Each structure stands twice: as C-alpha cells, then as structure tokens.
Amino acid sequence: MKYCRFTFKGAARYGLVESSKGVERITHLLAIPPEQVGKLKSVPTEQIEPLPFLETPLLSPVQPSKIVCVGRNYRGHAAEMGNDVPKEPLLFFKPPSSLLEPGHDIRRPSISERVDHEAELGVIIAKRCHKLSPNEDVHPYILGYTAINDVSARDFQNKDGQWARAKGFDTFCPAGPLVTDEIDPWKGVSVGTRVNGQVRQQGNTRDFVFPLDALIHYISNIMTLMPGDLICTGTPEGVGPLVPGDVVEISVEGVGTLRNPVVSD
Ligand code: ZN
C-alpha cells in the first residue's frame, strides 16, 4: 500500500495512492493517521473522487516525534568524506521543525558556505519500539518507507564538533512524496539524487554498512522509538553542493521522486 498526506477540504488528511494504467491517483482517505494503527492494511478507508497524485499539493507524509539519522552508513560516502567506516552506527538528530513538504523551497542559509544534498531511505516506525532483543524481527515495527533529503550545511558540520546546526535548519528535511510498504531494503532499493536533471548520487540499500534490522535494534536499546518516528538511513556517495536556483530530486525506488527547488534565505 502507498499513502500520502495532503490538504482535503481545508484539513490535513492521509490519502491512499493507487495506480492504474501507470497513473497514480489518490483514491481514498485514511480514516485514522496510519501510525495510530501500526499496519497499513488495517487502516479503515473512505472512497473519494480520485485526485491526480502528481498534481495534488502534498504535505510531508510523516509527523515524527523525533528524526533519528545514521551517518556514514555507505562505505563510498564515508570514503569520499575522508572518514573510516564506523564500528557501530553513528547517530544524530534532525529536529521535526526541519521537515519540508514535497515541492516546497529549501531555504539555503546565506551564513553557510556549503549546503549539500543527501539522498536517503526514510523508515517510519509503526509501533512503540523499546529495547528489542537481538533476534527480534523488526518488520512489525516498520510502517513503511519514504524518500528523505538530509540537507546538510557541510562547513558547520566540520566546524561545530556536533551536527545540530549543520543538520537542523528549517527546510533541511524534505520528505515524501509518499510512504510505501511495498519495498524491501534488505533485497536492495535504489536511492539517488539529480540536481537540475544531472545524476549526482546513485546508490542501493544493499550496500548499507549496518542493515536496517541492526539499526533498529541498536537505536531501540538507546531510546524508545514512537509510532511515526522517522529513521534516516544514511546517504550513498556523490554528495554535492546546492545553490539557489537549483532543483534537487531525490528518488527512492518504489517511492518516487521528491522534488524541491533551492532558494536563498
Ligand atoms: Zn545523512
């Protein structure tokens, strides 16, 4: 199943996205936010007059209590930044206030000398996830997947010693355009970036340093993951700068394309 979040009759609602003959449409409203149910197939729906998905202004499909990010989870990216592959997952946060809707402007802060794109697979948590035991299956804790741009002010990341400022500006977490439970990151999902139509990043979740089950086990033994929380799983090699006037597109296979223009702050 695939769903998005959008404004319907003046209210933010979740909508089921279905394709027929290669065209995606929003065909049903979800009666309850899916993270309150924990399993997409159990969410009651209400049929509506179908809306063309690509032409409907969307909201961020996630409303997390926290955004937990993983650094250096692809060997190629660790190498291009001159870093070793970490021996255990390297975690940091982005604030929920950094979330940005599909299609809206990334506001590039003029005080930063370098702001980069980072294409990532986002994982949405289905239910409270606390201290998983080593062999516990993580699948029941995953609601679905989306595309994330972990926008990063690289100069501040290098300078500050921690990454709250570098990763935390408003608009630095574009998310969407939809959430799907129909992909399998363990088998391999392609994750990439185009800027102004030019390919900048092209990776695959098969190349994770720490697979998703290892990440969720690790995080759940540090902090309780709540329904709707978002995990950003790291970026493949090829990160590069964004300047005002650029249009950046993050593509995750099975999710689609998350497109945002870049403007100056
Ligand atoms: Zn990242």
Boltz pocket constraint, residues with backbone or C-beta under 6 A from the ligand:
constraints:
  - pocket:
      binder: B
      contacts: [[A, 69], [A, 70], [A, 71], [A, 118], [A, 120], [A, 150], [A, 232], [A, 234], [A, 235]]
      max_distance: 6.0
